[in-house]
Amino acid sequence: MKLDLTEILANVGMRLPYEIDEPPLVDEDLECSARIKGRLTFTNTGSALLVDGRARTKVALPCSRCLTYFEAEVETPLGEDFLIEARRFGPRGRVIPTVVEEDESPIAGKLFDGPLFDLTELLRQNITLALPSRPLHDEACKGLCPACGQDLNEGACACDTRVVNPALAKLGELLESRGN
């Protein structure tokens, strides 16, 4: 969703609260399974546009041990500061306050297109950053067998699970071949 911030950009000291109630986001890296809810406040300080708030949703994630998909609650702070510059536009050189974005990464989506603020992109970026790096559907998850791929939460497999020090593997083979 795009928000038109023309009024707040033109009025120094203005604060604009906004209730977030957006549909779930789905893209190649993120799959929300519930609406995104929260609150934002935009504040024009004269030299900067401050964006502050929180958002929460539920996200479908694969367990990092067994790859089972599960739903996790995600809550993230939303905080951005954007420099405001007065730029001249048009044939008469009319001065219009404009937000200046820092291009930190070419793959990061732009949040502003003139006075239009891309709320969906802000939410996508912040929810993605709030995801756990090693999500677990259960702390006691046993994971997958490294040999056959059996989900060990569903039952044991017949694989040999002895851990052998690679430096001693040849010695083990020698002992087995001698029948000991």
C-alpha positions in Angstrom: 0.0 0.0 0.0 1.2 3.5 -0.9 0.6 6.3 1.6 0.6 9.9 0.3 2.7 12.0 2.8 2.4 15.3 0.9 0.7 17.0 3.8 3.1 16.0 6.5 6.1 16.8 4.3 4.8 20.3 3.8 4.2 21.0 7.5 7.1 21.1 9.9 6.2 19.7 13.4 3.3 17.7 12.1 2.7 14.2 13.4 0.6 11.7 11.6 -0.5 8.4 13.3 -1.4 5.5 11.1 -3.1 2.2 12.0 -1.6 -0.7 10.1 -4.0 -3.4 8.9 -2.5 -4.9 5.8 -3.2 -8.2 4.0 -0.5 -11.0 4.4 2.6 -10.6 2.4 3.8 -13.4 0.2 7.0 -13.3 -1.9 10.0 -15.5 -2.6 11.6 -15.0 0.9 8.5 -14.4 3.1 5.1 -15.9 3.6 2.8 -14.2 6.1 -0.1 -16.3 7.2 -2.1 -13.6 9.0 -2.9 -9.9 8.5 -0.2 -7.5 9.5 -1.4 -5.2 12.3 0.3 -2.4 14.2 0.8 1.3 14.4 3.1 3.9 12.8 3.7 7.5 13.6 5.2 9.9 11.0 6.8 13.1 12.3 8.2 16.0 10.3 11.1 17.6 12.3 11.9 20.0 9.6 15.1 18.3 8.6 14.0 14.7 8.8 10.9 12.6 8.5 10.8 10.1 11.4 8.9 6.9 11.1 8.3 5.0 14.3 6.0 2.1 15.3 5.5 -1.6 15.6 4.0 -4.4 13.5 3.0 -8.0 14.2 1.9 -11.0 12.1 2.3 -14.7 11.7 4.8 -16.2 9.3 5.1 -19.7 7.8 8.6 -21.0 8.4 10.5 -24.3 7.8 12.0 -25.9 10.9 15.8 -25.7 10.6 16.2 -29.2 11.8 13.4 -31.3 10.2 12.1 -28.9 7.5 8.5 -29.2 8.8 6.6 -25.9 8.1 5.0 -24.2 11.1 3.5 -20.9 12.0 5.5 -18.4 14.1 4.4 -15.1 15.6 6.6 -12.2 14.5 6.7 -8.7 16.1 9.0 -6.1 14.8 9.8 -2.5 15.6 9.5 -0.1 12.7 11.9 2.9 12.8 13.4 4.9 10.0 14.8 8.4 9.6 14.7 10.1 6.2 16.4 13.4 5.4 14.1 16.1 4.0 15.5 18.5 1.5 13.8 21.5 -0.2 14.1 20.9 -4.0 13.0 23.2 -6.8 10.6 21.7 -9.4 8.8 22.9 -12.4 9.4 25.8 -14.8 8.9 28.5 -12.0 11.2 26.7 -9.6 8.6 25.9 -7.0 10.2 24.6 -3.7 8.8 21.3 -2.6 10.1 19.4 0.5 11.4 16.0 -0.7 12.5 12.9 1.1 16.1 11.7 0.4 16.7 8.0 0.6 20.1 6.5 1.0 20.7 3.8 -1.6 22.5 1.4 0.7 21.8 -1.7 -1.4 20.7 -2.0 -5.0 18.5 -5.0 -4.1 16.6 -3.2 -1.3 13.3 -1.8 -2.4 12.8 1.9 -2.4 10.4 3.3 0.2 9.6 6.6 -1.5 8.4 7.6 -4.9 8.1 11.4 -4.5 5.7 11.9 -1.6 4.3 8.4 -1.8 5.5 6.0 0.9 5.6 2.3 0.2 4.2 0.8 3.4 4.3 -2.7 2.0 8.0 -2.5 1.3 8.8 -1.2 4.8 6.8 -4.1 6.3 8.5 -6.6 4.0 12.0 -5.4 4.9 11.4 -5.3 8.7 9.5 -8.6 9.0 12.2 -10.3 7.0 14.8 -8.9 9.4 12.8 -10.0 12.4 12.6 -13.7 11.3 14.6 -16.1 13.5 17.9 -17.3 11.9 17.3 -21.0 13.0 13.6 -21.4 13.4 12.4 -24.5 15.4 8.9 -25.8 15.4 9.7 -27.5 18.8 12.8 -27.1 21.0 13.0 -30.9 21.3 13.0 -31.4 17.5 15.3 -34.4 16.7 15.8 -33.4 13.1 16.5 -35.6 10.1 18.8 -38.6 9.9 21.9 -37.4 8.0 22.3 -40.7 6.3 18.8 -41.6 5.0 16.7 -38.4 5.7 14.2 -40.1 8.0 12.3 -37.6 10.2 13.6 -38.7 13.7 10.5 -37.1 15.3 8.4 -39.8 13.7 10.6 -42.6 14.7 14.1 -44.0 14.7 15.7 -45.3 11.5 18.0 -48.3 10.9 21.1 -46.3 10.1 24.3 -46.7 12.0 24.5 -43.5 14.0 27.9 -44.0 15.7 30.0 -41.0 15.4 33.5 -41.9 14.1 36.4 -39.6 14.2 37.6 -39.3 10.6 41.2 -39.6 11.7 40.4 -43.1 13.1 38.1 -44.3 10.4 40.8 -46.4 8.6 41.7 -48.0 11.9 38.0 -49.0 12.4 37.9 -50.5 8.9 41.1 -52.5 9.7 39.7 -53.8 12.9 36.4 -54.9 11.2 38.3 -56.7 8.4 40.3 -58.7 11.0 37.0 -59.7 12.7 37.5 -57.9 16.0 
